Amino acid sequence: SRIAQNIEAIKKSSNDNSASDLAFHYSRSGNREKAIEYALAAGKDELAKWSNSQAIKHLTYALEAIGEDPKLVEERESALSSLADAFYADSLYKDAERTFEELANTTQKDTVKLRALRMAMYSAFSLGDISRLTELLKKVEPYSTSDRLENARILALKGRVFTLQQKPTDSIACNKAAMQTFEEECSLPDAAICLLSLGAESVVTGNFDGLADSLLAVALF
């Protein structure tokens, strides 16, 4: 539409953040390609601003507009990934788990599959569904070498499962293996969370030196 074209021209000349308006006007005018492009952009913008409900609205529209179009595989993958992140950020863990699993089942990229399965596990953990999380741990094994940082995060999560199962020794082993990768990759947020788990489990096993790990974790946060 002429309105959308005018807004787009202003956006290009001024870096104006009007993706949402453009998505709306192109959708109304029947320009599917442009509507998808700007709905995706608007959804990601809203997600970055923690406007999760608005992000979900834009990304759901984009996904519906894309459908199963074989020419838009990358756009569909991008929409699924961002929509799942928006569900997770909004504590809609059941929707997040479903969407992350859909992404894992459809992507051809092992690194994307690994992250999607890891986030599906996080969602299952947040729901308290340990049996489903255990199933996903088996499903992720063939892709574990595709991204060592993602794999370390999965190891740390596995450690949390062992904690719930009252297996502190197994939990410590998982967290120590994960911690080595976090240190090598200089991933401080991951290291801080891992240190908290290590500290708590060390105290449970009678090693009170673990309190130092917990204090270091607090300092890193």
N, C-alpha and C positions, 0 to 999 in steps of 0.2 A: 504494500500500500504506500501511497505518497507520504502519509504521516510517518510510517516506519522508516522510509528512506530519508526523510528530513532528520529524524532523531539519530539515525545511523551516521549521517554526515556530521552532525553536531558532536556525536560521540568521538568520531575519528579526529576531529579538529581540536577537541578540548579535553580528551581522555575522560569524558563524563561517564559515570557509572550508571548507564541506563539500560542494561541488558534485560532487566525485567520488563520494562516498557516495550522494548523491541520484540521480545518473545511474545508478548500479548498482541501487538499489532500485526506481526507477521502471521501469527496463528489465526487471527480474525480474517486476514486477507487470503489465507489458503496457501501461503508460501511455506510449505512444510520444511524444506531444507534450512531456511533462515530461522524458522521458529524453533527447530531443534537446536541449532547452533547457539541461539541466544538463551533458550531455556536451560541448556547445559551450563552456559556461562553464568546465568543468574543464580542457578542452584549452587554452584561452587562459590560464588560471591557470598551468598547468604550463609553457607556452611562455614566459611572463613570468619564470618561475623557472629557465629553461634546463633544465628536466626534459624534454628533447626526446622521449625514447622514450615517456614517459607521455603527453605531448601528442599524439603520433602515434596512440597507442592510442585515446584518447578521441575524437579528431577523425575517425579512420577509422570508428569505430562510428557517430558522428553522421552522417557522409556516407552510410554504408550504410543507416541508418535513414531518412534523408531521401529517398534514391532520386531519382526523377524527378518527385516530387510538385510539380505546378504552383503549389500554394499555399505552398510553402516555398522559393521562388526565392532570397529574401534569405538564408535560413539556409544553403542549399546554397553560395551564393557565399562566405559568411562561413567555412564549414567548409573549402572548397577553399583559400581564401586563407591561413588559419591553418595548415592541414595542409602546404601548400607551404612556408610559412615555417619550420615545424618540420623538414621534410626538409632544407631548406637549412642551417638552424642545426646540424643533426646531420651535415653533410657528405655527405648522401645526394643528390648532385647530379643523378643520373639521374632519381630519383623526383621531385625538386624541379622539374626542367625539365619533365617530363611533366605534373605537376600545375599548374604555372603556365600552361602552354600550354592545358590543359583549361579553366582559369579564363578565360584570354584569349578562347578560342573560344566560351564560353557567356555571358559577361557582356554586358549591353547598355550598360554605362557606359564611356565612353571613357577616363576617368581610371583606372578599375580595370584596363581592358584594357592601358593604357600601362604601368602599374606591373608587371602580370603578365608582359608581354613583356620588360620590362627585367630582371626577376628571372630569367626563362627564359634571357636572354642571359648574365647573371652565372653561371648554372649551367653553360651551355655553355662559357663561358670557363674556369671552374674544371675542367671535364672536358678542356680543351684542344681542344674541337671548334670550331675557328674557322670551318669551312665552314658549320656549323649556325648559328653566331652571325651570320655574314654574311647568311644567309637571313632570320633574324629581324629584322635591321636593315632589310631591305626591307619586311617585313611591318608594322613599327611606324610607317612614314612617315605613313599617313593619320591617325594619332592624336597626332602629335608636338605639336600646338598645344594639346592639352587640359590639359596641366600643364607649365609651363615648367621647374620644378625637376626633374621626372622626365626631361624631354627633355634637360636639361643633363647629367644623370647618364649618359644614353645617349650623348651627345656625348663625354663623358670616356672611356666604355668604348670607343667607336669609336677614340679616340686611342690606347688601349692596343693595339688591333688593329693600327693603323698602326705602333706601336712594334715589334710582333712581325714585321711585314712589312718592317721596316727602312726605314720612311718617316718619318724624324723631322720633316720640315717639315710634313707633313700631320697628324702627331700633335700638334705644337705648335699648329697652327691650331685643331684640335678642342678642345684643352684650354684655349686662350685664350678661345674662345667660351663654353665651359662655365664657366670661371672668372668671367666677367663676370656670369653669372646667379647663381652661388653667392655672389658679393659682394653683389649687389642683394638677394638673398633672405636674407642673413646666415646662410648654412648653413656653419658653420665646419668640421664634419667632412668635408663634401664638398670644401670649399676646400683643406683640408690634403692630402687624397689627390691632388687635382688639381695642387697646387703641387709635390708630389714628382715627378709625371710631367713637369711643365714643366721642373723643375730638371734632371732626368736628360737629357731630350731636348735642352735648351739646351746642355749640356756636350758632348753628342755632335756638335752642329753647330758647336762651337768657341766658343760664347758662355759663358764661365765665370762670368758674372754669374748664371747659373742656379743656382750653388751657394747664393746668398742665398735663392732660392726654396725650396730643399730645407731649409735651416736654419730658415726661417720655418715650413715645414710641420711640422718636428719640434717647434717651439715651440707650435704650435696643438694638436698631439696632447697 
